[in-house]
Amino acid sequence: NGERFVANGFTCTGWEGEPKFPARLFDDALWVAPGEAGNLDLLPVLGGLLQRAYPGGRSRQVAIHYTVAVLEEDLADARGDLIAELDAVPRDRRAEAMDAEGWSPLTILAHVAEVEAYYRNEVGRCIAQPGRSWRQFNDDVWKDIHALRPVEEESVLRARLDLVRDGTHEWLASAGDEVLNAYLDHPERAVVLAGERIAKIAEHYRNHARQLQEMATTLVQTS
């Protein structure tokens, strides 16, 4: 129709972590899997161009669909992995800082519970407040606040983890699969699924389980 526009397409392969883009530069960017570009709500000429440029759809693409049952299982497995790695650290050493950033096993235990609560509650806020953009958990702020708190016994931290677990279970049960597959605004990825944010909780547990495993290994090697 005579209009001109510029579309930038980038192929990303082999990355680690969560793909992001700077919102200050790309206010209308999206991340899509190969083969999905032609399904976006775009001008036909642009959709066709992207489909030809990124023809991953030759093999059937499976859309991500989150369910309460699958996320519950994933979360339970991830929490179990973390507790197993914590139990591998001698009980009398769990309050000791064991890496360059000052993390101790009990600090990790406190941290993961609060991250889970934050992610769950932030999903709820984004669902309840249309247009709200996801606000990322700030580890540095958390560390500063945590350092000001009185030292807590392991039993207290485990009880809090159980409380958070029960709260997440109740929230998932009330939310249902439909809410998990709702889109949320994200400042760096444009949109994300609510279920993907919950799945991030399990990923976070597994990351810290590996950290605990490294701590236990270091203790064995230095003893």
Backbone hydrogen bonds, N-H to C=O, Kabsch-Sander energy under -0.5 kcal/mol:
donor,donor_aa,acceptor,acceptor_aa,energy
9,G,7,A,-0.5
12,C,10,F,-0.6
13,T,11,T,-0.5
21,F,188,E,-1.3
23,A,21,F,-0.6
25,L,22,P,-1.9
26,F,22,P,-1.9
29,A,26,F,-0.6
32,V,30,L,-0.5
35,G,54,Y,-1.0
36,E,33,A,-2.2
39,N,36,E,-1.9
40,L,37,A,-1.4
42,L,40,L,-1.9
46,L,43,L,-0.6
47,G,43,L,-2.7
48,G,44,P,-2.5
49,L,45,V,-1.8
50,L,46,L,-2.5
51,Q,47,G,-2.2
52,R,48,G,-2.0
53,A,49,L,-2.1
54,Y,50,L,-2.4
56,G,54,Y,-0.7
58,R,55,P,-1.5
59,S,56,G,-1.3
63,A,61,Q,-0.6
71,L,67,T,-2.1
72,E,68,V,-2.7
73,E,69,A,-2.0
74,D,70,V,-2.4
75,L,71,L,-2.7
76,A,72,E,-2.3
77,D,73,E,-2.4
78,A,74,D,-2.3
79,R,75,L,-2.7
80,G,76,A,-2.3
81,D,77,D,-2.2
82,L,78,A,-2.0
83,I,79,R,-2.5
84,A,80,G,-2.3
85,E,81,D,-1.9
86,L,82,L,-2.3
87,D,83,I,-2.6
88,A,84,A,-0.8
89,V,86,L,-1.6
93,R,90,P,-2.2
94,R,90,P,-0.5
94,R,91,R,-0.9
96,E,93,R,-1.6
98,M,103,W,-3.5
102,G,99,D,-1.8
106,L,94,R,-2.2
108,I,104,S,-2.2
109,L,105,P,-1.9
110,A,106,L,-2.1
111,H,107,T,-2.5
112,V,108,I,-2.7
113,A,109,L,-1.2
114,E,110,A,-1.5
115,V,111,H,-2.4
116,E,112,V,-2.3
117,A,113,A,-2.1
118,Y,114,E,-2.2
119,Y,115,V,-2.9
120,R,116,E,-2.5
121,N,117,A,-2.3
122,E,118,Y,-3.0
123,V,119,Y,-2.2
124,G,120,R,-1.8
125,R,121,N,-2.2
126,C,122,E,-2.5
127,I,123,V,-2.2
128,A,124,G,-2.3
129,Q,125,R,-1.9
132,R,129,Q,-2.4
134,W,185,D,-2.4
136,Q,134,W,-0.6
139,D,137,F,-0.7
142,W,138,N,-2.2
143,K,139,D,-2.7
144,D,140,D,-2.1
145,I,141,V,-2.3
146,H,142,W,-3.1
147,A,143,K,-2.1
148,L,144,D,-0.6
148,L,145,I,-1.1
149,R,146,H,-1.3
157,L,153,E,-1.8
158,R,154,E,-2.6
159,A,155,S,-2.0
160,R,156,V,-2.0
161,L,157,L,-2.2
162,D,158,R,-2.2
163,L,159,A,-2.0
164,V,160,R,-2.7
165,R,161,L,-2.6
166,D,162,D,-2.4
167,G,163,L,-2.1
168,T,164,V,-2.5
169,H,165,R,-2.4
170,E,166,D,-2.3
171,W,167,G,-2.3
172,L,168,T,-2.9
173,A,169,H,-2.2
174,S,170,E,-1.9
175,A,171,W,-2.5
176,G,172,L,-2.5
179,V,175,A,-0.7
180,L,176,G,-1.4
181,N,177,D,-1.2
181,N,178,E,-0.6
182,A,179,V,-1.8
184,L,192,V,-3.4
185,D,132,R,-0.7
186,H,190,A,-2.2
190,A,186,H,-1.3
191,V,189,R,-2.8
192,V,184,L,-2.1
194,A,182,A,-2.4
195,G,180,L,-3.3
197,R,193,L,-1.3
198,I,194,A,-1.5
199,A,195,G,-2.5
200,K,196,E,-1.3
201,I,197,R,-0.6
201,I,198,I,-1.3
202,A,198,I,-0.9
203,E,199,A,-1.8
204,H,200,K,-2.4
205,Y,201,I,-2.1
206,R,202,A,-2.1
207,N,203,E,-2.1
208,H,204,H,-1.9
209,A,205,Y,-2.0
210,R,206,R,-2.0
211,Q,207,N,-1.4
212,L,208,H,-2.4
213,Q,209,A,-2.2
214,E,210,R,-2.1
215,M,211,Q,-1.9
216,A,212,L,-2.6
217,T,213,Q,-2.2
218,T,214,E,-2.3
219,L,215,M,-2.1
220,V,216,A,-1.9
221,Q,217,T,-2.3
222,T,218,T,-1.7
223,S,219,L,-0.9
